[in-house]
């Protein structure tokens, strides 16, 4: 099952401001997570199967896995590059 991706407006603004390489890395993480959220992410704190982390290169994002609605919501983005 493929999950639908959702970005709150403020998080999408953060995404738009990232360098191209960071946006590509995040896109790869999110596309993988859309197919298998639990298999392509790590727990964020306690493993509740709902709040997860995806990371690649210098980019990390926290996602909310809405299993009943088949939606992945990007809650936060962190970029550790220059």
N, C-alpha and C positions, 0 to 999 in steps of 0.2 A: 504494500500500500504506500502511495506517495503522499506525504504530508504537504499541506499548503503552507507557504511562508508568509509571515506577517511581521511588519516593522512598525512600531509606534513612530509618529512623525519626528520626535526629538532624536530617536535612535537612528532613523534614516538620515537625518541631517548630519549626524556623526559619521555615518557610513560614507556619505557624499564627500566629506572633507578628507577622507583617507587618501594616501598616495595610491597610485594604480596597482602596485604590487600587493599592497595590503588588502585592497578590495578584491583582487583575484584570489588571494589566499583565503579570505573569508568566504567568498563565493564557493570555492571548492569544498570547504567545510560544510557549508549549509546545504549544498546540493547532495553531498553524501548523507548528511543527517536526514534529509527529506525522505530518503529511501529506507533508512534504518536508524532512527534517532538514538536508540540505546546502544547500538553497535558502533556508531560513529561519534560518540561523545563520552565524556567522563562525568561522574557525579560532581555536583557542586555542593560541597559539604557532605551532609548525610545523603546516602543514596536512596532517594525516594522515587526515582524513575520519572520525575517530572521536571525538576530544575537541573539542567545539565550544562556542561561547558564544552565548547569546541575550540580548537586552537591549531594554528599552523603558522610557521615562521614567526613573525613579530606580532601576530594578531590573535586575540582571544575574544570569545563572545559567550555570554550566558544566554541560554535558550530555555523557554518554557515549552514543554511537550504536552500539548493538548490531545491526549490519546483518544478521547471520545469524539472530538471534533476534527481530528486529523490535521491539527494546525501546529506549526512551530512558530513561536513568537520570539523575536530577538529582543531580549530585555536590556542588554548592556554590551558595549564594545570597548575593548581596551587595546591600545596600540602602543607597543614598546619600541618603536623604531624612531629614526630621525628623518 
